[in-house]
Amino acid sequence: MFKKKYLGLAIAGSLLATSAFAELETSIVLKNETATMVKDGIRTGEATTNTDTVGEGKGVYKFENTAQFFLNDDLGNGNSWHGELKFTRDSKAVDGYQGHMNMSQQDYLRELYLDTTAGDWDVRIGKQQVVWGTADGIKLLDMMNPTDWREFNQNTMAEARIPTWMINAEKYLDNGANIQAIVGIAEKNVIAGLNGSGDQGAPFVMKGVDSITGKVNGFLNVTPALAKVAKSFDLMAASGGFATTSSSVSTSLAPFTSMTVDGFGGNNNSTTGAYYVVGDYATQDVSAMGISAGDFVQLGTMLANGQTVTFTSAALQSYGIYGPSNWYSSGAGQTFTYAYATGGSSHVSAGGQSVAYASATSGTALLYGTAQNGTSINNYAGANNEVTNLVDTTWGIDIPDSAFEYMPNATFATFNTFAGMTTRYESDDADKKKGQLGLRFKNTTANGLNYSFNYAWRPDSNPYINLSYRDRSSGETLSVVYVSGGNAQTGLPVDSSGNIQGDVITAEQLPTVINARTFAQASAAATSMGDYTMAYYLAGGATNAVTVLLKDSNNNYYGAKAWDGSSNGNDYNDVEMLFSEKTNRVHNIGGSFDFAIDTGDNPVVVRGEALYTRGEMQPVVNRHILATGDLANSLTMKETDTFKYVIGLDTTVMTDMMMSGQFIQFRNLDYVDKPKTCTTQNGRTFDCGTYTGDMAVLGMDNQMQKAKENKEFYSLFLSKPFGESGEGRWNNIFMFEEGGGKWNRFDVEYGITDQLIGTFEYNKYFGDNNTMFGQFENNSNVQLGVKYLLQ
């Protein structure tokens, strides 16, 4: 079948054949660009593992050779056509970008259009560029063509702009005004890393993109790694590794609605599932939990490995250690056996005596070990081996920088929901197929003010990512259910019949404080259950932690194990998180003006552009939902109205040096900022607010950075010819962004002969590394090039 992407080449070939005996004008430009990084250090999206801090460092990252063919032909009767073919090979580029790429700056067919007339309209039909904007370093009104951003801002707008198929008609009115109408096919910006592969090693991957598709920090890869950790815990549970009473174990994660990630992994200064002697013999300050001096308490409900240690109440009493009175109701001398995470023992002094108690590996170490090493049960290959950024050897939810630290209130029952989950990335271009419409009116007033009014109705060139849970086999979208607590006897959030056992709540009702049972509350609960030994398993457990459940339209709940708490598998466990790349249709209303002020020898041109966009998609981060473990709904894209403008001054100084200064502001008219503080079952506090995220740089290493409501930029552009006959020109643009990011590009072009041109370019990025420009500090580079013109 003839592929659509080759249609343009076929048309070009047909026109060439038609013009075989006509006056076809041709020219060829041969060009080489070689670029090298000038700084050592890891670059965003480059790391292969979470421990990789070196990267490639200095060295050549671009060796691009290009041949461009320009074709022009007069067909007579006021008709003509133009074509531009481009053949590129970059041997240093990452896979997929070394040669041709459809609808990019490396497309074989860059331009192909026919110029004709229809009445008093000038019409251009075909693949072309439309330039409406004139701002330095940014695109506002220049919006009818997408941009290839793979080299960020370094290429000129003409090089980075992607021509698209359109019909472009212009007409001049009797008063000199101009009207323009455009209809065509919309295309998306090309953004490094924004695809299923993540473009690992591409030189200009933004942090915001890396947080979606990056190999180490991207949700696309971190999510299945988290699911593997959950699966490892699930296999441990299936092997009887987790105690629920003094004489029984659970073979499923389903009952653990009272144990959260912070409850388990946050025990980094003591032990998980160990005993604590408090009061004069304290090993940890747990007074906030209401435990009295002299109590002998086991905190937490999850233990591991089935190892045991035995105490007798009589022996403990002989050492002067007493528990609540109901501890002895079954008779002095009763033996209690408990399971522990690992073996070992330690001692505390009690009234001059030595009292043995069980020691366990800290929860932080257990979580780290399970995440990085997996489990050997059933030969499961669930080890992360420090590839993705899951968890490190320290625990800090106040300033999180790894995945588990962002979800301290996620329960182990939620692990049952997501164990084995996978991810998939797809590109949905449905909205693009609706095309685009552009209108412009341009005129000049009697006093010399040039102005325009611009309108575009089109899919936004910047795509966005929509996250959802799907049944991998059927493709059905699964609903999310939040359940606070669980069955008072079993802990289960839902039974095998699909009946909710806790309280169904909404995202807005997620608790800000996870309550932990005091020992008195645990004793009362154990009494009601008729098993006094349960007090030591219930103490410290969360009473209102929220478990995330997924269900289909037939109310089948998904999980690794059945929700009756048994070790039976669940027929509904084929879950994937879908990353769907979409475009949103937006209305763009803008305008421009420029006016020359006569100041004598060096007039000053005042110019400006403004653009109001309705429906632009911006990321909203909900740290409260993220803390609960619901990844898909923690990072959502919301329709936002924005207003962007630039004011510039242009003049000439020092005889022939052009100088241009700009003030730029991006205003978010639907900015979200809802501060909130949450508390874990261990009493730790963390930021759980909801806010508009900084799409360019948000990531795990900067706490999913909040955007600014009004972001400001400043720029200064200088350009000057040099040489006896002006055969050379140098340019320098410096941009400063609010927050401390800076970029400076200095470039020189020099005509060695009429046909041979040499180029030099130095791009320096510096400043705060959590800014648009500062994030590329290690991408500072030097480029050398040569162009040869053939007529």
N, C-alpha and C positions, 0 to 999 in steps of 0.2 A: 504494500500500500504506500502511496506517495505521502510522505510526512509533511505536515503543515509547515514545519520550521524551514523546509527547503523551498517553499513557495516563492519567497523573495528572490532567491538565487535563480530560480527558473525564469521569473519575470525579467531579471537583469540580463540573463542570457538571451532572452527573446529580443530585448531592446538593442543589445549589441549586434544581434544578427540583422535587425531592421536597419541599423546604422552603418552597416558594413561599408557602404559606398558614400556615406555622408561625411561631414566634417566633424568627426568625433575628436574632442580634445581629451587628452589623457595626461595625467601626471602621476608620479609615484614618489612616495616618501619612504625611505628605508631608515629605520631607527633602532638604536640599541639604548637601553637604560639598565644600568647596573647600580644596585643600592646595597649599602652595608650598614648594619647597626653599629653604633659607636659606643654603646654602654653594655656592660655585663649585667646579668640579673634576669630573673624569670619574668616572662611576659604573660599577660592574661591569656588563658586558654592554651598555653604551651605545655604546662606540667603534665607528665604522664602518671604521676602518683601524688598523693597528698604530701609526701616528704620531699618531693623534687623542688628544690629552691634555687637551682643553678640555671637550668635551661640551656639554650644554645649560646647565649652570650653574644659577643661581637662576631661579626662575620657577614658574608654576602647572603642576603635573603631574597634578592631579585636579580635575575639575569634575563631580561625580556628583549626579544628581537621581534620587530614588527615591520610588516610591509603593507602600506596603505595605497590603494589604487583609487584615484579620483577620476570620474568620467563625467563629461559634460557634452551635450549635443543639442543643437538647434534643429527642431523638427519642422520649422517653418510655420507661417500663419500665427505667429506669437506663441507657439508652443515649444517647450524645451524639456529636457530631462536631465537629472543629475543622479549619479550613483557613487557610493563609496564602499569599497571592499576592504576588509581588514583581516590580515592573517597574523596571528600572534603565537609566540612560543616562549614561555617563561620556565626555564628548567629548574628554577629554585622554588617555584610555587608549590603549595600543598596539592594533594590529589583533587582533581576537579577544576582547578584553576590554571593549569599549565598551558592550555590552548583554548580552542573555541568554547564559548559558553553562550547559549542562546539568551537573548535579551540581557546583555551585559555590555561593558565597554570592550569586550573581546569577542563580540559577535562577528561572524564572517561578513554578514551584510549589515553595514552600519547605517547607511542611508540609501534610499531609492525613491525618488519622487518625480512627478510630472507637474510642470508649471503650465497652466493654461488660463483661459478666461471664459467666463460665463456671463454675458451681458456686460455690466460695468463692475463685475466682481473679478478680482484676481484670485485664482484657485490653485492651491498646491495639494496634490493627492499622492499619498504614499508614506513611506517611513521617513520621519523627519524630526527636527527639533523646533520647539517654539520657545523663544526667550522673552519673558515679560519682566524679569527682575534684574536689578543692577547692583544689589548690595554686595559688599566685599566679604567673602568667607562664609556666607550663609545663603540659604535659599528661602525666600518668602513667596513673592509673586511668581517666581520661576517654578511653576508647579505642574505644568502639563506633561512634563517628562519625568520619569523616575531617575534616580541617581545610583551609580555604582559606588558604594562607600567602602569597598574592600581596602582602599588605601586611605581611609578616613578623609581628611580635608586636603590631602597633599596634591592631588591632581587638580588641574584647572577645571572649572565648571564645564567648559566645552568638551574636555576629555571624559569627565566622569558622567556627563549627562547621557542617558540612554534614549536614542531615538525610538519612536513608536509609530504605529500605523494610524494615520488620521487624515481627515479632509479639513483643510485650513483655508478659509475664505476671508478676504479682506476687501473693503470698499471705502473709497474716500468720498466724503460728502462735499457739497458745493462750498461749504464754509471752511473746508480744509480739515475737518474732523475725520477720524478714522474709526471704523467699526470692524471688528473681527469676530468670526464665529468658527468654532472648532468642534468637530465630533470625531471620536476615534476610540481605539482600544486602550484601556488602562493597563499598566504594568506596575509591578512592585519594585521598590528599591532592592538592590543587592547588598546584603549586610553580612559581613564575615561571621560565620558561626551560627547564623540563624537557619539551621536545617538539621536534619536527622543525624548527620555525621558530626556536627559541632566544629568542623574545620580545624581540628587540633593542629596547632603549630602555625596557623595563619597569623600574619604579623599584627593585624589591627582588629582583634576581637575585643569588644567592649565588655566590661564587667557585667553589665546588665544582661547581655546576651549569654555570657559564660554561666550566669546563674540559672539559665534555662537549659542549655545544651552542653555545657562544659563537661569534660571527662571526669574532672575532680569535684567541681562545685555545682554542676548543673542538676536541677531537679530531674532531668531526663535520665541521668545515670545514678544519682544519689538515691532516688526512689526505689529502684529494684534492689540496690545494695541494702537499703533499710529493710526491704521485704525479706532479703536473705537472712538478716539478723533475726527478724521475727520468726522465720522458718527454723533457724537454729534453736531458738528458745522453744518453739513448738515441738521439735524432735526431742529436746531434753525433757519436756513435760511428758511426751508420749512414752518415754523410758522411765517414768516415775521419779523424776529428779526434783519435784517441787512438793514440799509438805504443806498440808492444809490443816491437819490436826496432829496430835502427838502420836497417832498410830496410823495415819493414812496419808496418801499422796494423791495429787491430781495428775491425770494423764493428758490434760488439756490446758491451754491458756485461757479458755473461756471464762472460768470463774474469777479470774484475777482483776476484778473491777476496782479493787481497793489498793492495788499496787501500781504506782505511776513510775515513769522513767526517773523523775527526781527522787521518789521514794526509794528506788532501787539504786540507780547510778549515783545519786547524790550523797550516799554514805561513804564519802572518801576519807573521812578522818576517823572512822570507826569500823564497824562491821555490819554487813547485811545479814539479818537472820541470826544474830548472836544474842547472848544474854548480857544484860547490863545491871550491875549492882549500883544503886544510886544512893545519895545521901553522903555519908562520910567516906563511902567506898566507890565514889562515882568514877566511871570510865568515860562518861559523856554527860554533858548537861542536857537532861531531858525534862527539866522541871516545867518547861512550857507545855508539856503534854499532860500535866496534872499528876505525875507519878510522885508518890510520897517517898521520903527517906526510908530506906529499909526494904522497899519493894524489890522484887526480883523479877525482871521483865524481859521478855523476848519481843523485840520490835520488828514489825514487818511480817508479811504473810508469804514471802517467797524465799525458799531456801533451795539448795541444790545438792546433787550428787548422792543423796540418800545416806550420807555419813551421819552417825549418831553419837551422842554422849548421854550418859545417864546420871541423874541426880536423885537423891532421896530427900524428901522434905525433912525427915528427922535429922539427916546429916547436916543439911543447911541450917536447921534450927540450932543444932549444937554449936554452930559457928556464930550464932547471934544474928542470923539473917532471917527475917520474917516477911512473909507475904501477907495479902489480905486473908481474913479469917476463912473465907470460903475455899481457899486453896486446900485447907486441911479437912474439909467436910467429908471427904471420902476416907479419912483415917490417916493418922500419922504413919509415916513410913512408906506411903504410896510412892511408886517409882514413875518418873516421867521421862519419856524418851523423845528426843527431838532430832530433826535432821539439820545438817549444816552445809554451808557452801563448800568448804574445804576442811581438811583436818588441821590438827595443831591444837595447842592449848596455851593458856597463860594463867596467871594468878593475880589476885588482888588480896591485899592484907585486910582481914576482917577481925577486929578485936584481938590482934596478935596471932590469929590463925591464918592459914593459907586456904583460900577457897578456889577450887578449880572452876573454870568456865570455858566454854568453847570459843575458839577463835575462828574467824572466817575472813576470807579475802574481801577487801573493801568492795562495795558495790561499783565504784568507778572502775576498779581493775577488772571486775567480773564483766561489766558491760564492754569495756575496751577489749578484753580477751575474747569474748564471744563474737564481737563485731569483726575483729581482725583475723581471728583464727578459726571461726566457725565451730563446728562440732564434727567428730568422727562418726557419729551415729548414722547408720545406714550409708556410710561413705558419702555424706552430703558435702558437695563442694560449695559451701556458703561463706568461705573466708573472704574478707575484703582485702586483706594484705596491704592496708594503707593506700589503696588505689583511690577511692572516693573519700571525701571529707566527712566521715561519719562521727567519730568521737576521738578525743585524745586522752592522754593519761591524767589530765586535770579536769576538774568540773567547775564551770563558771557560767551559770545561766544569766547572771546580771549583765555580762558582756559576752554573749554567745558568739562562737566562731566555728562551730561544727554542727552537723545536722541534729544530733540527739539533744544538744543544748538548746535548740530552738523548740523542742517539744517536751518540756519537763512534765507537763500534766497529762501526757498520753498514757493510757492504761495498758497493762499487758493483755487485757482482753481485746484492746484495739489491735495488738499484735496478731491475735487470732484472725482478725478481719483481713489484715493486709499481708499475712505470710504468703510468700510466693508471688506477689503481685509483680507484673511487668509493666513496661512503658512502650509507647509507640508514638512516632512523630509523623504527621501527615500534613500536606499542604492542600488547603481548600480554597480554590480560586473561583467559587461560584459567583461572588459579587463582582469580580473583575469582568466577567463575561457581559455584564450590563453596559459596559462602555463608559465614556466620559463626555461631558459637554463643557466647553469653555467660551466665555463671552468677554469682549473688552471694548471699551469706548475710550478713545484717546483724542485730546484736543489741546489747543494752546490759546490762552487768553490774549487780549490786546496788549497787556503789559509784559508779556513774555513768560507767563507761568505755564509750564507744561504739566498736564495732569492726566490721569487715567482712572477708570473704574473697571475693576476686574471681578469676574465671577467664574467659579468652576464647581461643577457637580460631578463628583468622581469618587471612586474608592481611594482612600488614603494610601499614598505610596508606602507608608510605613506599615508593615503587617503587624499583627498582634497574635498572641498565643492564648487560646482558650483551653482550660484544663477540665477534664471530666473523667469519671470512672465508668468503665464499660465492662460488659461481659465479653471476654475476648472471642468466644466462639460465635455468639449470636449478634454481637455488636450493639446490644441493647444498653442504653444509658441507665446506670444504677442510681437510685436515690440514696441520699445520706440521711441517717437517723442518729441523733445524739441522745444517749441514755445516761442519765445521772444516777449513780448508784447501781444497785442490783438486788437480787433476791436476798433477803435477810439471812436465810439459812445457807444458801449455796454460793452466793455472790454472782450468779449468772445474770447477764443483762437481758437475756431473752431465752425462752425455753424452746424445746424442739418443735413445738406447735406454732411458733412465731408470736407468742404472747410476750409483750414487754414486761420485764420484771422490775425495772427501775422507773424513773420518771422521764418521759420524753420531753425534751426541751428544744428550743430554737437556738440559733447561733447567738442571738441577742441575749439569751438567758444563760449562757455559759457562766458558771460561777467564777468570781474573781478570787475567792479564797477557797482552797481545797482544805476541808476540815479533816483533821486526824483524830481518831478516838483516843481519849484519855484512858488511863488504866481503869479508872472507875467505870467509864462507859463500857469498856471491854468486858469487865467483870459482870456488869448488868446484862449485857448481851449474851455472855456465856451462860449465865443463870437461866435466861429465857430459853436457851437452846438445850439446857439440861446437861451440859458438858462444861464443867468448870475449867478444865484445862484449855479450853478454847480462848480463854481470856488472854493468854500469852501469845496467841496467834492473831487476835483481833486488835490488840493494842497497837496504836500507831498507824493502823490502816486507814486509808481515806474513806470517808463516808459519802462524799458527793462528787467523786471524780467522774469524768464523763468518758464513756466508751463510744467510739465511732463505729456505727454499723452501716452496712450496705445491703440494699435489697432491690429485687427486680419488681416488675409490675404485678407479679403474682404473689408478692410478699414472701419470697424465698430469701432468707438471709444468708449472706456469703461469709465464708470463713474456712480456715484450714481444717478445723475440726467441727463436729456437730455442736450446736449450741446447747445441748443438754449436759455438757461438761464431760462427756465420755471421750474415749480415745478414737471413736469412729470418725472416719473422714467425712467431709461434707461434699455432696455432689455439686454444690454451688461454690466453687473456689477458684474459678478461672477469671480472675480480675486483672484488668490492665488500666493504667492511667493514660488517657489519650491527650497528646499535645497537638492541638489542631491549629495550624497557622492560617489565619483569616485576614481579610481586609474589610474595613468598615467604610460604608459610603458616607461622605461628608459634604457639607456645603461650605464653600470658601468665598468670602466676600472681602475684597480688598481694594486698594488703590495706591497710587503713587503720585509724586509731584517732584519737580525740580525747578529752581529759579536762580538765575544768575544775578548777583549783586555787583555792580560796577564799583570797584575800589581803586581804580586807576590802572596801573600796569598789570596787576594780578587779580582779576575778578574772582569772587568766591561763589561757588555753586552750592546752594542749599538744596538738599534732596531728602526724600523720605519715602518709605514704603510701610504699609500696614496691612495686616491680614487677620480677619476674624474667621475662625473655623468652628463650625458646629458639628459635634459628634466625634471629635478626635479621641482615640482610645488611649487611656493612661492607666498604669498599673496602680492598684490599691492593695496594700499589704495589711492583712488582719493578723496581728501577732497573737491574738487570743485564740483564734481558730487554729493557727499553726501550732501553738503550744499544746493543743488537744490532739494533734496528730493528723488532722484532716488537711493534707497537703493541697489537694485540688482546689479547695475553697479558700485557702489562705492567701493566694495570690491571684487576684481577679483583675480583669480589664474593664474599666467603666467609661462610658461615654462622657466626654468632658468638652466644654466650650473653652477655647483659648483665644487670646488676643496677642499678637506679636507685631512689633514695629521696630523700625530702624530709622534714626535720624543721622544724616551725614553731611559733612562739609568737605568740598573739594576745592583745591586751589593749586597754583603753581608757585614755587619758591626757587631761589637760587637759579634763576634764568629758565631752566627747563626741567626741574624736578617736580613731578606731580606728588602732592600730598593729600591724603584723604583720611579723615577721622570719622568714627562712627560710635554712636551709642545705641545699644540693642537691648530690648527687654522682651521676655516671654512671660506672659501673665496667664496663670491658670484660674479660670473663672469659676471652676467647680472643685476647688481645692478641698481635700479631706484631711482633717487633723483632729483626731479624737483620742487624747491621751488617756491612759489607763494603766494601773499597776495591779499585778496579780501576785498571789501567794501560793506556794506549793504545799504539799502535805508535810514537808520538812521545815516549813516556815520561811523558806527563801522567797524573796520578792524579785520580780522582773517586769520589764516593759511588755505590756500586752495590748498596746494601743492599735488604732487603725488609722492609716494615713496614706496619702499619695506617695508612691515610691519614686525614686529618681531612676527613670527608665535606663539612663545611660550607664549608671555605675552601681546600682543596688546589688548586693551580694552577701554571702555568709560572713565575709571578713569585715564588713562594715555595718553589721546589724541591720541588713536590708534597708539601706539608707533612705531616709525621708527626702523628698524633693522640696525645693523652695517654691513658695506660692508665686513669687515674682523673681525670675532669674535674670540677672543683668550681665551684659558683655560689653567690652570696649575694644575698639580696634584702631590701629594706625597703619596706613599703607603708604609706602614711598616707592616711587618708580622714576628711574633716570636713564636716559641714553648715554652712551659713552663711545669713544673712538673718534677718529678724525672725520669719518663720514656717518657717524651714528650707527656703525655696524653691530654694536653691542647694546644691551640694556640689562640693568639689574633692577630687581624688585625685592621689597621686603615688607612682609605683613606681620604684625604683632597683635595677638588677641589675648585679652585678659578676661577671665570669667569670675563672677562672684563666687567666693569660696576658695580662691587662690590658684586655680588652674591657669596655665600659661602655655602659649604656643607661638613660636617664631619660625617663619619660613623665609630664608634668603635664597634667591635664585638668580642665576645669570645665564643669558643667552648671547652667544657671540658668533657672528657670521665670519667664519675663517675664509671662505670663498663664497661666490654667489650660490654655490650648491651645497657646500658643507657647513654645517652649523654645530657648534659644541654647546653643551648645557651643563650647568652645575647647580645643585640644590642642597641646602642644609636645613633639615627640620629638627628643631629642638623643642621637646615637651618637658615641662617642669612644673613644680608647685604641688599642691595637695593631691595625693594619689587617688582620692575619692572624688575627683572632679572629672569633667568630660575630657579636658586636655591633660591634666596631671596623671591620669591613669596610664598614659602612654609614655611616661618618663623613660622607661627602658626601651622604648621604640624610637628614640632619637636616632636620626640616620643621615647619611650623606648619599646623594645620588649623582652619578656622572652619566652623561648621555651624548650621543652623536646622531645627527640627522643628515641624510643625504637626499637631495632633491633631484628627481629626474623628470624632465619635461617631455 
